[in-house]
Amino acid sequence: MFLLAINPQLLISMPSGGEWITILIVVIVLFGGKKIPELARGIGKGIREFNDAKEGVKSEIETGMSKEKEKAS
């Protein structure tokens, strides 16, 4: 019954300063100092690919909309 009394908003709050330090230490221990740059590069590459795909879909939608306007005219 105690778990039902917890406010759900408290469970998904952002970590505070001490928690960020703990997370950073755990990441360094798990991945080691040499793997962290590779991990950062992978994350950056993933974000770049996501943004490229997002722009591609956006341009396809805009192209389709402009073709529909030309057909309607």
C-alpha atoms as one frame of an Amber mdcrd trajectory, in Angstrom:
protein
   0.000   0.000   0.000   2.928   2.352   0.593   3.888   2.337  -3.111   0.414
   3.506  -4.037   0.793   6.539  -1.762   3.878   7.858  -3.647   3.251  10.851
  -5.879   4.037   9.715  -9.494   5.619  13.077 -10.298   8.346  12.414  -7.728
   9.385   9.242  -9.554  10.272  11.023 -12.807  11.981  14.177 -11.581  15.357
  15.289 -12.923  18.485  14.161 -11.056  20.099  16.699  -8.733  23.817  17.596
  -8.618  24.886  14.709  -6.410  22.988  12.208  -8.512  24.665  13.495 -11.705
  28.075  12.989 -10.105  27.118   9.431  -9.133  25.899   8.714 -12.669  29.137
  10.133 -14.116  31.277   7.960 -11.831  29.277   4.847 -12.746  29.673   5.592
 -16.473  33.429   6.060 -16.094  33.742   2.817 -14.130  31.628   0.826 -16.590
  33.055   2.155 -19.847  36.517   3.324 -18.827  38.205   6.545 -19.887  39.131
   5.275 -23.356  35.615   4.183 -24.341  33.847   7.419 -23.423  34.978   9.356
 -26.561  33.793   6.459 -28.731  30.475   6.463 -26.917  30.121  10.234 -27.406
  30.946   9.904 -31.121  28.303   7.202 -31.480  25.696   9.332 -29.744  26.594
  12.326 -31.933  26.394  10.234 -35.085  22.995   8.888 -34.033  21.663  12.391
 -33.366  23.009  13.588 -36.729  21.366  10.684 -38.591  18.083  11.313 -36.776
  18.122  15.009 -37.737  18.949  14.137 -41.377  16.065  11.667 -41.515  13.739
  14.226 -39.895  14.681  16.836 -42.499  14.199  14.278 -45.302  10.684  13.445
 -44.138   9.880  17.133 -43.725  11.036  17.931 -47.262   9.032  14.991 -48.685
   5.893  16.227 -46.945   6.431  19.789 -48.178   7.036  18.532 -51.730   3.859
  16.457 -51.609   1.862  19.402 -50.303   3.140  21.701 -53.060   2.238  19.095
 -55.701  -1.290  18.835 -54.257  -1.655  22.627 -54.433  -0.543  22.598 -58.088
  -3.113  19.889 -58.926  -5.852  21.829 -57.184  -5.077  25.018 -59.138
